[in-house]
Amino acid sequence: MRHRDQENTWRSSWAKTAPKRRYIPQPIGWSAISFAAILLILTVPSAWAIPMQDSRATVAKFVAQIQKADYEGDRAALQLLITKLEPFVADPKLASRVRYWRGFALWRRAINGFNESDDPKDLQKDLELAVVEFRESSADDPSFVDARIGVISCLSFLVFLANGDSARMQNLIAQSSSLVKEVTASDPDNPRFLWVMGPILWNIPTERGGGQDQAIAGYTKGLELVRKTKLSSGQTLEPTWAEPELLMSLAWSNLNRTAPDLKSAEGFARSALALVPYWHYVRDILLPQILTAEVARQPRSK
């Protein structure tokens, strides 16, 4: 109103002193819109255009698109969807889950980037931004365990990217270890936690409680649990993913373990594709690796 009052006062003063001129019709354009109206148009958040009761459904639609883009390995789509979710961060009823899915998209952008041998600096940036989003999600809802699970995985990938910087690696490991203890105490049977812990256990020596068998046992337990408690994703903003990821990790583990079990590896990979037929990594990278290994193992005819 202050801008409008100033404008009306200015026009009234001008009308008293200016010479009268013949009115010439002008095309209606930006010049016909008051400064206040222009300012309002430019500053209204795009989320205002969506009725509040439809916000959750809109976010759920973007979440489904994020998960699809992740499986497709479409990193450009993931970046676009991160931006599309931004207006909804301001909604206190949705903020925690919106932050989580923005973090998820950044996290999966990085994971897909590893498959493409992308620039490590870009991967690091995505992971660091994902950590920020996950931490904000957790701050908005301290009881939301899955946000901390996302941080654990991102920190583990950042340890890998630290490239021998021992001080940075120790700092990241300390952060991750603290969160692992928290989640172990509060939600140890979360299937997504068991999936995230798999690569960590795989790289921990057996004498320190890790090893390949421990990682595979965790994946197997997670798969059993997620199948018992499986929920339809529908319009929920809660994380329900894990079954395809656990199947994929069991396929990878059986391919890469010290004594490979290629039959099991192929079975798990095909089970993952039965759930997500368009999963780029499993369909185009992992399964061909398994089939190649099977061919190489076959005895050569003389």
N, C-alpha and C positions, 0 to 999 in steps of 0.2 A: 504494500500500500504506500510505503514511503516513496518509492520510485514513481508511482502513478500520481500522487499528490504533487510532487515536484514537476512532473510533466504537465499536469493541468494548469498549475500556476504559471509556468513558462508560456504555455499556449495562450492563456488569458491575457497576459501582459503583452504578448506579441500582437494579438488581435486588436488591441486598443491603439497601438502605435503604427502598425504597418499600413501602407496604402492598400486600398481595395483593388483586387485584380479579378479579372474574369476567370471563372472556374473552368479548368481544362481537365476533363476526365483522364485518369492515369490507370494503366494496368495494375491490378492488385498484385503486389509482390512483397518481398521482405520489407520494403520501405513503408508499407501500410501497417505493419505489425509493430506495436509499441515495444520499447526496450524491455519492459517488464515481462511481456509475453515471450519475447525471444529468449530472455534469460531463463524463464520457466521451462520452455521447450528444451533448451540445451542442458538443463541441470536435472531434469526428472530422471530418476533411475529407471532403467529398462524394466526392472522387476515390477514397477508400479503398473505397468500395462497388463499385468497378469493378476486376476482376482486372487485374493489371499487364499480362498478355499481351493484354488487350483495350483497353488505353489508346490505343494507336496507331490502332486501328480506330475507336474512338470519336471521337478528334480528327479523323480523316480524314472521318468523317461530318459533323462540325460544319463542316469546311473546305468541303465540297461545299454545305452549306446557306448558308454565307457568300457563296460565289460566286453562288449562285442568287438570294439576297436582294439582292445588288449589282445584278445584271442587272434584277431586278424593280423596283428603286428602293425597296425596303422598308427604310427606315432604322430603323424600330422593331425589326425582326427582326435587323438587324445589331447593334444595341445589346444585344439579348438574347443573341446568340451570343457576343459579346465576354465577357459574364459567364459563360457556360457553359464557356468555355475556361479561365477563371481557375484552377480547381483543378489543371490540368495544367502550369501554369508551374513548379511545384515539382519536376517530374520532369526530372532533368538530361539524360536521353536525348531528351526532347521539347522542352525549354524554348525552344531557339532557334527552332524552327519554330512552336511555339505563340505565341511573342511576335510572330513575323512575321505570322501570320494575324490576331492581335488588332490589330496595326497596320494590316493590309490592310483590315479591317472598318471601322476608324475613318477611314482615308483615303477609302474608297469612300462612307462615310456623308457625308463632307464634299462629295465630288464630286457625289453625288446631291442634296445640299442646294443646291449652286449651281444645279442645274436647277430647283429649286423656289423660288428667290429667298429662301432661308432667312436667319435672322438672322446677319449676318457674325460676331458674337461667338461664336455656337454653332459655326459652321464653323471659326473659328480654334481654338477649344478642341479640337475633334475632331482637327484637323491637328497641333496641338502634342502631344496625347496619342499620336497615331500616331507622331510622331517619337521619342517616348520608347520606345515598344514596338519600333520598328525598330532603334533604337540598342542596346537591351537584347539583341535578337536577334543583332545583329552582335557584341556583346561576348561572347555565349555561343558564337558560332561565327565567328571573324574571317574565315574563308574564304568566308562566305556573302555573295556579292555582291548578291543580290536585296534584302537588307535595306537596303543602302546606296542602291540604286536607289529604294526606297520613300521614303527620307529626302529624296533629291533632288527628287522630285515634290512632296512635302509642303512643303518649303522654298520651292519656286517658287510654289505657291498662297499661301503666307504672305506672299511678296513682294507679290503682287497685293492681298492684304487689308491690307497695311501702310498703304494710303491716304495716300500722300504723306509718311510719316514717313521721311525720307531716311536718318537714322542707322540705324533698324531695317532698312530695305531693304538698305543696304550690308552690314550684319552678316549678314543672311540670304543675300545673294548670295555673300558670301565663303565662308560655310559650304558652300553648294551647289557653288560652283566647285571647291573643294577635293575634294569627293566625286566630281564629274564627272571630274577628273583621275585619281583613283584607279581608278574603274571603266573609264575609257578605256584605262588602262594594263593592267588585269587581264582585262577581259571586254568589249571594245568591240563584239563582235557579238552580245551578249545581246539578243534581240528585245524584251524588256521595257525594257531600257535605251534602245533606239532609239525605242520608243514614248514613253517619258518625256521624251526629248530633243526630240521633235517640237514641242511647244508652246513650248519654250525657244528653239529655232532659229527658229520662226515669228516670234517677237517681237524677234529680234536683227537689226539692219540688215544688208543684203547686204554692205556694205563691211567688216563685222566678221565675216564668215564665216557669217552666218545667212540668213534669208529664206525665203519660201514654197517655193521650189524645193528648197532644202536640206532643209526639214522633210518634204516629200513624198518626196524621194529616200530619206530615212531610214526612213520608214514602208514604202516599197516594198521596201527591202533587208530590213527586219525581217520582213516578210511572207514573202519568199522563204526566209529562214533558218528561221523557225519551221515552215514547211511541210516543210522538209528534215529537221528534227530533231524532228518532232512526236512527243510521247510521250502515252500514255494516262494520264489522271490517276489512275484506279483508287483504290488505298489510299495512294498516295504523299502525303507532306506537302510535297514540293517544288513550287514554283510552276511550272505548265505553261501558264498563261494567256498570251495575247498575240494569237493569230490574230484573234479577234473584235474586240479593241480596235484592232488595226492597220487592219482593214477599216473600222471605224467612223471612225477618224481620217482615212483616205483619202477616205471619203465626205464628211466635214465639210470637209476641205481643198479638195476639188474644188468644193464648193458656195461656199466663202468666199474662194477665191483671187481675185486681181485680175481674171483672165479666167476666170470659172467654166466648168467642164466638167460640165454637169448630167447628161449621159448616164453619164459615169463615176461621178459622185457617187451616182446611183441604183443603178448596178450594184454598187458597193461596199456600199452600205447593205443591199441585198437579199441579198448574200452573207453579211453579218454576221448577218442574221436567219435565214438558212438554217442557221447554226450555233447561234444562240440565238434561237429564235422569240419568246420572251417578254421580250426586252430592251426594257424600257420606254422608255428614251431614244431608241433607234434607231427603234422601231416607232411611238411616239406623238408624238415631237418632231422628230427629225432627218429621217426620211423624208417626213413631211408638209411640212416646210420645203422640201425638194428638189422635191416634186411641185408645190407652190405656185409656186416659182420657174420651173418648166417651163411651167406654165400662163401665168404672167405674160409669159414670153418669146414665146409664140406670137403671130403677127400677128393683129390683130383684123379680123374680117370687116366690110366696109363695108356 
